[in-house]
Amino acid sequence: MPPAASTGERTGTFGILLFPGVEELDAIGPWEMATLWAHQPGGPSQCLMIGRSEAPITCAKGLVLLPHASFATAPPLDVLLVPGGQGTRTEVNNAELIAFLQHQSTTCRAVLSVCTGAFLLHAAGLLSGRRATTHWASLERLRALGDVVVVEERFTRDGAVWTAAGIASGLDLMLHFIAETAGDDVAAKVQLESEYFPASKIYGNAASSGQGSAYFRT
C-alpha cells in the first residue's frame, strides 16, 4: 500500500456500512477521522455512510443516522469500514448485506472492521486464515468459527484486511491506517485536529478482573 501522500492524490471513496443496531461510536469515530483526513493530502475524495437503503437507521443506543447512499447507489469504494454492534448478530444472515461486502471487497484498497464488524467480514469470506480481533467479549465467539487466527490486540492488519477490537479502538485503527496510507505527517495533523491524545489512566479494577483482552488486562 504505497503512501498516497507521496503524490498528494486522493484515495477515492471511503465508505462506512450502516445497519440497524450498529454501535454508534464504531461508525462515528472512524467517520470523524476519515472526514478530517479528507482535508489532507492523500485523503479520500469523499466519505459516505452506506445503508441497505437511504432510509434512516436506528443505532444500538438510539441515535438515528441517515445514509448518503444505498447498496444499489454506492460507487466503487477505495476503503470500506464495517462497524459492529448488536445488529451484527442478525446481519450476518443478511444475504444482501453480505453480497454487498463481497462485491465491494473485490476492488477495495482495504477493508476495515471495528468490534463485532469482524463477524460480518467473516460471513463475507474475508477473514478465513487471517489474523483478526474483535471486542473482548466476543473473542471466544470469533475463535469458535475455527478458521480465524484470533489475536488480542487493539487492532491488527493482515494484508488488505484490518480489524479493531471494541468500539473506541476504531479511532486508533483509523489513525494507523491513515499513517500507513498517507504518511505520519498526515496522520499527525488528523490526530491534532481531532485532539485524540487519550489519557493513560485506567479507572477502578474492571480491566484487571480477569475479563477483557490481553492487550489491556493487567
Protein Blocks (a to p, Z undefined) as FASTA:
>chain_A
ZZfklnopaebjadddddehiafklmmmmmmmmmmmmmpghiafbdcdddfblcdcddfk
opacddfbdfklpccdfbdcddedjklmmmmmmmklmmmmmmmmmmgfbdcdehjllmmm
mmnopmgopacdddfklmmmmmmnopaccdddfbdcehjbccddehjlmmmmmmmmmmmm
nojklmmmmmmmnopacdfbdghjllmnopacfkloZZ
